[in-house]
C-alpha cells in the first residue's frame, strides 16, 4: 500500500498555469528582501563609495542581468523547476549538476537563519519588546515560529503563496516609496549622485556589497512549471523584477543621501539606516511603518526561499540526486510535500542551534552565501554554450557572447568574495562542499529512461 501511494505522489505534477506574470514577478522581487537589503547596505555603501552609492547599485545589476539572460535561454529550452541543477547536469554531467544543485540548496539553508533572525528581532522592536529583541531564546523561538508559518503557507499551494507575496511586497514598496518621497521633499538639495567614490573603500568592495542585493530574482524561474507559458513568463518576470529592484534601490539610496548626506549614513554602516533617519523624517508612526516594512521583507523572503529550494530538491529527487521521497507532491495542494517540510525542518534546526550557541557562526554562515551564489551563477552561465553545443548558429549573442560575459563577471565577483571572506565563512563553504560531495556522489545514478529524458 505504501509503495503504491509513494508512486502516485511521485507521478503527480505541480499545479500548471497557476501563476501569471504579476505573481511570478512579485516572487522574484520579494525573494531579494528589498527593504531589509536596503536597510543594512546603504550605510555600508555610503561608507565605502560615498555619493556614488546609487550609481554603484545600478552598475552592480549588469552582471546580474547577464546571468538572468542565461537563465532565460536555458529556461526557454527546458523549463524545469530544478533550474541550475537540471541545466548544468545536462551540460556538464551528473556530478557537476548534483553539486550545483547542492550548492543552491545550501545557499538557501544558510540564508534562512539570517531571515528568521531579522524577522524575529524586528517583530519585537515593532512592539517595543526590547528585552525580547536582545534575548537569544526569544529570538530563536519566534524565528522558529516564522519558519514553520511560512512553510505552511508555501505548502498550502502556490496561489496562496503568491497572494501572500503580493501583500507583503505591497507593504514594502509603499513604505520605501513614502520614505523616498519625504526624504527628497525634506532635502536641502536635489543633486545628481556623483560617479566617483568619495568614501574610504573602493569600487571592487562596493560592487561586492551591491551585487548580492539582487540575489533572489531566480525564484521566478524556480516556479516555471507552475506559470502560464512556462518557457516565456519566468524570463519576463525575472527581468522585470531586476528592473524594479534597480529603480527601487537607486531611488531610495539617492533620497537617503540627498536628505542625510554620506557622512551620516556612513556612521550607521553596521546597522539599519532607516531606524536612524525615520524618526526625524517621518515621525513615530513613519518609523514604525519602516520597521514593519523590513519585517515584511524578511518574512516574504523566508517564504520565497522555501518555494524555490523545495522545487530544486523535487527536481533532484526526480533524477535520483536526492532520496525518492523528496519527489512526492501533495495530492491536495499540488506542492512538494516532503521537500518543503524537510527544507523547513533543516533550516529551523540550524537556525536555532546557531542562535543559541554562536552569533559569530551565524554571521559566517551568511557570509558564505555570497561565495555559494557566485559558484552556481558562474556554472550556470558557463553551461549555456555547452548545453546548446551544435545549436549556436543564429543565436551567437544569446548562447556565446552573453554567457561568456556573465561567466567572466561572476568569476571576478567570486574571486572578490573569497578574498574578502572571513576565515569562518571559508570554513563554512569548505564543509558545505565536502558534505555535499559525499552525499551527492553516494546517490544512485539515474535509470536509462531518466538519462534519455
C-alpha distance (Angstrom), angle and dihedral (degrees) to the residues before:
residue distance angle dihedral
X1 . . .
X2 3.85 . .
X3 3.79 91.6 .
X4 3.80 91.7 52.4
X5 3.81 92.4 49.0
X6 3.82 91.6 48.4
X7 3.80 90.6 49.5
X8 3.78 91.9 51.5
X9 3.81 93.4 48.3
X10 3.79 91.7 48.5
X11 3.78 90.9 49.0
X12 3.80 93.5 55.2
X13 3.78 122.0 97.7
X14 3.77 132.6 -139.4
X15 3.80 116.1 -95.9
X16 3.80 105.6 -77.7
X17 3.80 121.3 -143.9
X18 3.80 93.7 10.5
X19 3.81 97.0 127.4
X20 3.77 131.4 56.2
X21 3.78 128.8 -161.7
X22 3.81 94.6 -85.4
X23 3.80 95.3 52.7
X24 3.80 92.8 44.3
X25 3.81 90.4 50.2
X26 3.81 91.5 48.7
X27 3.80 90.1 53.2
X28 3.81 90.4 51.4
X29 3.81 93.7 48.9
X30 3.81 95.4 42.8
X31 3.79 92.5 51.0
X32 3.79 90.1 67.1
X33 3.84 92.3 56.5
X34 3.83 91.3 -136.2
X35 3.83 98.6 -171.8
X36 3.79 93.0 48.9
X37 3.82 92.3 41.6
X38 3.79 91.0 54.0
X39 3.79 93.6 43.2
X40 3.80 94.2 58.7
X41 3.80 100.9 32.1
X42 3.81 109.8 43.6
X43 3.81 93.3 70.0
X44 3.78 90.8 45.5
X45 3.80 91.8 49.8
X46 3.80 91.7 46.1
X47 3.80 89.0 55.7
X48 3.79 90.8 47.3
X49 3.81 106.6 40.9
X50 3.79 101.1 6.5
X51 3.78 117.9 -157.6
X52 3.81 90.3 3.1
X53 3.83 89.5 73.1
X54 3.85 96.0 106.5
X55 3.80 90.7 46.5
X56 3.82 90.7 49.2
X57 3.79 90.7 51.6
X58 3.81 89.9 53.6
X59 3.82 95.5 45.0
X60 3.81 92.8 47.8
X61 3.80 89.3 62.3
X62 3.81 91.8 66.1
X63 3.84 98.3 79.2
X64 3.80 89.1 40.6
X65 3.80 92.5 54.6
X66 3.81 90.1 47.6
X67 3.80 89.8 56.1
X68 3.82 89.9 46.0
X69 3.81 88.3 56.1
X70 3.81 88.5 53.1
X71 3.80 89.5 52.2
X72 3.81 88.7 49.7
X73 3.79 92.8 54.6
X74 3.80 93.6 48.0
X75 3.80 94.1 43.1
X76 3.81 91.8 51.7
X77 3.79 88.1 58.0
X78 3.81 97.7 40.9
X79 3.83 120.7 7.9
X80 3.81 98.1 -162.1
X81 3.82 119.9 158.7
X82 3.81 88.2 -134.4
X83 3.83 88.4 67.3
X84 3.82 108.1 170.1
X85 3.80 93.4 24.2
X86 3.78 95.0 53.8
X87 3.81 96.8 39.7
X88 3.80 96.2 48.1
X89 3.79 90.8 43.1
X90 3.78 89.9 56.0
X91 3.81 92.6 44.6
X92 3.81 102.3 40.9
X93 3.77 105.8 17.1
X94 3.77 139.4 -98.3
X95 3.82 97.8 -62.1
X96 3.79 98.0 54.1
X97 3.79 92.4 39.4
X98 3.77 91.5 54.4
X99 3.79 92.8 48.0
X100 3.80 91.3 49.3
X101 3.81 89.3 50.5
X102 3.79 90.6 49.1
X103 3.81 91.0 48.5
X104 3.80 90.5 52.2
X105 3.80 92.4 50.0
X106 3.80 94.0 46.8
X107 3.81 93.6 48.3
X108 3.80 87.0 57.4
X109 3.81 93.8 44.9
X110 3.80 91.0 53.2
X111 3.80 95.4 46.9
X112 3.82 92.2 49.3
X113 3.79 90.6 72.4
X114 3.78 91.9 55.7
X115 3.81 93.1 47.9
X116 3.81 93.4 48.4
X117 3.80 90.1 47.7
X118 3.82 92.6 51.6
X119 3.80 92.1 47.0
X120 3.80 93.1 50.8
X121 3.82 96.3 45.3
X122 3.81 94.1 45.9
X123 3.81 91.3 48.6
X124 3.78 90.8 56.3
X125 3.82 91.6 45.0
X126 3.80 91.4 48.8
X127 3.81 90.6 57.1
X128 3.80 94.9 40.3
X129 3.81 95.2 -109.7
X130 3.79 96.1 140.8
X131 3.79 93.8 159.6
X132 3.80 91.7 57.0
X133 3.83 90.4 44.8
X134 3.81 88.5 60.8
X135 3.81 95.5 43.3
X136 3.82 117.0 98.1
X137 3.80 91.8 -155.8
X138 3.81 92.2 51.0
X139 3.81 91.0 46.5
X140 3.78 92.2 49.8
X141 3.80 93.3 46.9
X142 3.78 97.7 50.0
X143 3.80 93.3 38.7
X144 3.81 89.0 54.5
X145 3.82 90.1 50.7
X146 3.79 90.4 52.4
X147 3.81 93.0 50.3
X148 3.80 91.1 51.0
X149 3.81 92.4 44.4
X150 3.79 93.9 51.2
X151 3.80 90.1 45.8
X152 3.82 89.8 54.2
X153 3.81 90.9 52.8
X154 3.80 91.4 46.2
X155 3.81 91.0 49.3
X156 3.79 95.5 48.0
X157 3.78 93.7 67.6
X158 3.76 142.8 -57.2
X159 3.82 92.4 -105.1
X160 3.80 92.9 56.4
X161 3.79 88.5 47.1
X162 3.80 91.3 50.4
X163 3.81 93.3 50.0
X164 3.80 89.6 49.0
X165 3.79 89.0 53.0
X166 3.78 93.3 49.3
X167 3.82 90.7 51.7
X168 3.80 96.0 47.3
X169 3.80 92.8 42.0
X170 3.81 90.2 51.1
X171 3.82 90.0 56.2
X172 3.81 90.5 49.8
X173 3.78 96.5 48.2
X174 3.81 94.9 46.1
X175 3.79 92.2 50.1
X176 3.80 94.3 46.0
X177 3.79 94.0 47.0
X178 3.82 90.4 46.8
X179 3.79 89.1 53.6
X180 3.82 92.8 47.7
X181 3.81 94.5 48.5
X182 3.81 92.7 48.5
X183 3.81 92.5 44.8
X184 3.79 92.5 52.6
X185 3.81 90.8 45.0
X186 3.80 92.5 51.7
X187 3.81 95.7 41.6
X188 3.79 117.8 112.8
X189 3.80 90.1 -142.0
X190 3.77 137.4 21.6
X191 3.80 105.2 -150.0
X192 3.77 131.0 164.6
X193 3.84 106.6 -106.8
X194 3.80 116.6 -102.1
X195 3.79 120.6 -102.9
X196 3.80 94.4 -149.1
X197 3.79 124.0 72.4
X198 3.78 118.3 -104.3
X199 3.78 98.1 174.8
X200 3.79 131.7 88.5
X201 3.80 95.7 -99.3
X202 3.77 136.7 65.8
X203 3.78 140.4 -107.0
X204 3.80 91.1 -102.2
X205 3.80 92.8 54.6
X206 3.80 91.3 45.8
X207 3.79 91.4 49.6
X208 3.79 91.3 51.2
X209 3.80 90.9 52.2
X210 3.80 96.1 44.5
X211 3.79 103.7 41.2
X212 3.81 95.9 64.3
X213 3.80 91.7 54.1
X214 3.82 84.4 80.0
X215 3.80 96.6 53.8
X216 3.79 110.0 119.9
X217 3.82 102.2 52.7
X218 3.82 88.4 104.4
X219 3.81 88.5 72.2
X220 3.81 85.2 83.0
X221 3.81 87.5 66.1
X222 3.81 94.3 45.6
X223 3.81 90.6 64.8
X224 3.83 91.8 47.5
X225 3.81 94.5 118.2
X226 3.81 89.3 57.8
X227 3.81 98.3 48.3
X228 3.77 130.3 90.9
X229 3.79 108.6 -103.3
X230 3.83 93.9 11.0
X231 3.81 94.1 -165.8
X232 3.81 93.7 57.8
X233 3.82 112.9 18.2
X234 3.84 97.5 66.0
X235 3.81 90.6 51.7
X236 3.79 93.9 51.2
X237 3.82 90.2 44.2
X238 3.81 93.8 50.9
X239 3.80 93.3 48.4
X240 3.81 90.9 45.2
X241 3.82 89.7 49.9
X242 3.80 90.8 53.2
X243 3.81 91.3 47.9
X244 3.82 91.1 51.6
X245 3.80 91.0 47.9
X246 3.81 93.9 50.0
X247 3.81 91.9 52.3
X248 3.81 93.0 43.0
X249 3.81 95.1 47.4
X250 3.80 94.8 45.1
X251 3.82 95.1 45.8
X252 3.82 95.7 47.0
X253 3.82 93.6 44.8
X254 3.81 91.3 46.0
X255 3.80 92.2 49.8
X256 3.81 92.1 48.4
X257 3.81 92.0 51.4
X258 3.81 92.0 45.3
X259 3.80 90.9 52.0
X260 3.81 104.2 37.2
X261 3.81 106.4 16.0
X262 3.78 127.4 -129.0
X263 3.81 96.2 -82.8
X264 3.80 93.7 59.2
X265 3.80 91.6 46.3
X266 3.81 92.6 47.1
X267 3.80 89.5 55.8
X268 3.82 89.6 64.1
X269 3.80 95.5 43.2
X270 3.80 90.9 125.8
X271 3.79 94.5 51.3
X272 3.80 147.0 34.5
X273 3.80 111.5 -58.3
X274 3.82 91.2 -163.7
X275 3.80 90.3 64.9
X276 3.82 89.9 54.6
X277 3.79 98.9 45.5
X278 3.80 104.1 30.0
X279 3.79 98.4 72.9
X280 3.81 96.2 56.2
X281 3.79 94.0 36.7
X282 3.80 102.7 41.4
X283 3.79 105.4 13.2
X284 3.78 127.3 -126.5
X285 3.81 94.7 -51.0
X286 3.80 91.8 49.1
X287 3.77 91.5 48.9
X288 3.79 90.0 52.2
X289 3.79 90.4 50.0
X290 3.80 91.8 54.3
X291 3.80 90.6 48.4
X292 3.82 87.4 51.4
X293 3.81 89.2 49.3
X294 3.81 92.3 54.7
X295 3.81 89.3 46.1
X296 3.82 91.0 50.4
X297 3.79 89.1 47.1
X298 3.80 93.1 54.8
X299 3.81 92.9 44.9
X300 3.80 93.0 48.4
X301 3.78 91.7 49.0
X302 3.80 90.9 47.9
X303 3.80 89.7 58.2
X304 3.80 94.4 42.4
X305 3.78 89.5 51.1
X306 3.80 90.5 55.5
X307 3.82 93.4 47.5
X308 3.84 100.0 58.2
X309 3.80 96.0 35.0
X310 3.79 93.2 53.7
X311 3.80 88.5 51.4
X312 3.80 92.2 49.1
X313 3.80 89.1 52.7
X314 3.81 90.0 46.9
X315 3.79 91.3 53.4
X316 3.80 91.7 46.7
X317 3.79 90.9 50.9
X318 3.80 90.3 52.3
X319 3.81 87.5 62.5
X320 3.81 97.4 39.0
X321 3.80 94.7 -105.8
X322 3.82 87.5 119.4
X323 3.83 128.9 29.5
X324 3.79 112.0 -73.0
X325 3.81 93.5 -114.4
X326 3.83 88.9 71.0
X327 3.81 88.8 67.9
X328 3.81 92.1 65.6
X329 3.79 115.9 119.6
X330 3.79 122.3 -160.2
X331 3.79 110.9 -106.5
X332 3.81 89.9 -149.4
X333 3.81 103.0 43.6
X334 3.83 102.8 20.9
X335 3.80 91.6 -130.7
X336 3.82 131.2 123.2
X337 3.80 102.1 -85.2
X338 3.80 108.2 -176.2
X339 3.81 93.4 31.7
X340 3.82 93.0 52.8
X341 3.77 95.2 49.4
X342 3.80 95.0 39.6
X343 3.81 91.7 52.8
X344 3.80 92.2 45.5
X345 3.80 91.0 47.7
X346 3.80 95.2 49.9
X347 3.81 91.5 44.7
X348 3.81 91.3 49.8
X349 3.80 92.9 48.6
X350 3.80 94.6 48.9
X351 3.81 91.9 44.4
X352 3.80 95.1 51.0
X353 3.81 93.4 45.4
X354 3.80 93.0 49.4
X355 3.81 95.4 45.0
X356 3.80 92.6 49.2
X357 3.80 95.1 45.1
X358 3.81 113.6 27.5
X359 3.79 136.6 7.5
X360 3.80 88.1 -171.9
X361 3.80 93.5 59.1
X362 3.81 90.4 47.2
X363 3.81 89.4 52.6
X364 3.82 91.3 47.1
X365 3.80 90.1 50.4
X366 3.80 91.1 53.8
X367 3.83 89.9 45.6
X368 3.80 90.0 55.4
X369 3.80 91.5 59.0
X370 3.82 94.0 76.8
X371 3.80 90.4 57.7
X372 3.80 93.7 47.3
X373 3.82 92.2 47.4
X374 3.81 91.1 49.4
X375 3.79 90.0 51.2
X376 3.78 95.6 54.6
X377 3.81 93.5 41.3
X378 3.81 91.1 52.0
X379 3.79 92.6 48.0
X380 3.81 93.8 46.8
X381 3.81 93.4 49.2
X382 3.81 91.3 47.2
X383 3.81 89.8 49.7
X384 3.81 94.2 64.6
X385 3.85 99.7 78.4
X386 3.81 90.2 41.8
X387 3.81 94.2 46.6
X388 3.80 90.5 51.9
X389 3.79 95.9 39.5
X390 3.80 106.7 153.2
X391 3.83 91.5 17.7
X392 3.80 99.1 74.7
X393 3.78 99.5 104.0
X394 3.78 112.3 107.8
X395 3.82 93.1 13.5
X396 3.80 102.7 60.8
X397 3.80 92.3 132.7
X398 3.82 94.6 51.7
X399 3.81 98.0 37.9
X400 3.81 103.2 34.8
X401 3.80 115.7 13.0
X402 3.81 99.7 42.8
X403 3.84 94.2 42.3
X404 3.81 91.9 49.8
X405 3.80 91.5 49.8
X406 3.80 90.9 47.1
X407 3.80 91.5 48.0
X408 3.81 92.6 49.1
X409 3.80 91.4 47.1
X410 3.78 95.1 52.5
X411 3.79 93.8 40.5
X412 3.81 85.8 60.2
X413 3.80 90.9 46.3
X414 3.81 90.4 48.0
X415 3.81 90.9 52.8
X416 3.81 90.3 49.4
X417 3.80 91.4 47.1
X418 3.81 92.4 52.0
X419 3.82 92.7 44.3
X420 3.82 91.9 51.1
X421 3.80 97.3 39.7
X422 3.78 121.5 111.8
X423 3.79 117.1 -117.4
X424 3.80 90.1 -109.5
X425 3.80 91.8 55.9
X426 3.80 91.3 51.5
X427 3.81 89.4 50.4
X428 3.81 90.0 52.2
X429 3.81 90.3 50.7
X430 3.80 91.8 47.7
X431 3.80 93.7 49.4
X432 3.81 90.9 45.4
X433 3.80 93.0 53.0
X434 3.82 95.1 44.2
X435 3.80 92.7 49.0
X436 3.79 89.4 45.2
X437 3.80 92.6 51.7
X438 3.81 91.2 50.9
X439 3.80 93.2 49.0
X440 3.80 98.2 39.6
X441 3.78 96.7 47.9
X442 3.79 92.3 45.6
X443 3.80 90.8 61.8
X444 3.78 117.7 99.0
X445 3.83 118.1 -103.0
X446 3.82 117.9 -104.5
X447 3.77 120.3 -94.1
X448 3.81 121.5 -101.5
X449 3.80 90.7 -100.2
X450 3.79 92.4 53.8
X451 3.81 91.9 47.8
X452 3.79 90.1 51.2
X453 3.81 90.9 50.9
